[in-house]
Amino acid sequence: MAKGGFRGGMPGGMGNLMAQAQKMQRQIEEAQNEIKLMRITGTAGGEQVKLTLGGDHVIYGLEISPEVIDPEDPELLADLVMAAYNQANEQLEKTSEEKLGGITGGVKLPF
């Protein structure tokens, strides 16, 4: 074995690799905080139902047009609310993937 230990190490050394990992971790944490503060609006029924979803998946607003409130058909209103939520959630997931994908190079991390 050559004097001085292993010489075929990674370019830039282990310290550089650790610094890059820490930088990426900080960027991910910043992006996650930005995502939590986001507000996405989903709509359904020709915008008769509007739902505002936060990046933390909490509903922050719900507007329902009186025209879609039919006591004879409560399932319709439930369907519209779910559709608005699903639309907002889909957009939130897409936006989150774009923000985090730019940092991780498209590698999906378990958050």
N, C-alpha and C positions, 0 to 999 in steps of 0.2 A: 504494500500500500504506500502510496506517495506520502511524503512528509506534509503535514498541514491538513490532513483529512480529505474528505471527499471534495473533488474539484468540479464535478460535473453538475453542479447545482443549478437552480432555476435562474434565468436571467434577472438581474436586478436584486436578487437575494430575497430571503424570507422577510426581511424588514419591509421591503417595498411591497411585497404581496400583502402583508398585514395592513399596511397603510392604505392600500387600495380597497381592501375589504372593509376597513373602518369607514372610509369615505363613502363607499356604496351603502353601508348600513345607515349612515347619517342621511344620505339622499333618500333612501327608502322611508325612513322615519319622517322626514319632511314631507314627502309625497303623501304618506298615509295621513298626516295631520291636515294637509290641504284637502284631501279627499273627504275627511270627516266633516269639514266645514262646508262642503259643496251642498247645493240645493238643486235638485233636478225635478222638473215638473212633467208628469205624465198625464195624458188626457184620454178620454174615451167618449163615445157617443157624440161625435162632432163637437168636442170640447164642452159638453154639458156636464161632464165630471172632470175636475182638475185636482190632482193630488201632488203635493210637494213632498219629495222624499229627500232626507239628508244622507250625506255620505256615510253616516253611522247607521243607516237603514231605519231611522226613526221617521215617522210621518209628521211633518211640520205644518201641513195645511191640507184641507180638503174642502173644495167648493163643489156644491151640487146644485144644478139648476132645478128650480121647482117643477119644470116640465117632466123631469124623469122620475119624480116621486109619485108612484102609483101604488096606493094601498092594495090594489088588486093584483099587483105583479111585483112583489118585493125582490124576486129573483133577478129581475132586470137590473135593478139598482145595485144589487150585490155583484152581478156580473160586470157592470160598468166600473165599479170601484176597483174590483180585482184587475180588470184590464188596464185601468189607469196606473195602478201600482206596478203591474208587470212591465208596462212600458217604461216607467221611470226607473225601475230596478234594472232593466236591460240596458238602458242608457248609462246608468251609474256603473254597472259592471264594465261596459265597453270603455268608458272614460277612465276608470281605475286601471284597466289593463293597459291602456295607452300610456298613462302616466308612469306606471311601474315598469312597463315593458321597455320604455326608453332608458331606464336606469339599469335593469337587469339583462338587457340585451335579448328580451323575449323569453327568458327562462322564467317559468312560473314558480313562484316561491309559496310555501304554505302559510298564508295569513288568513 
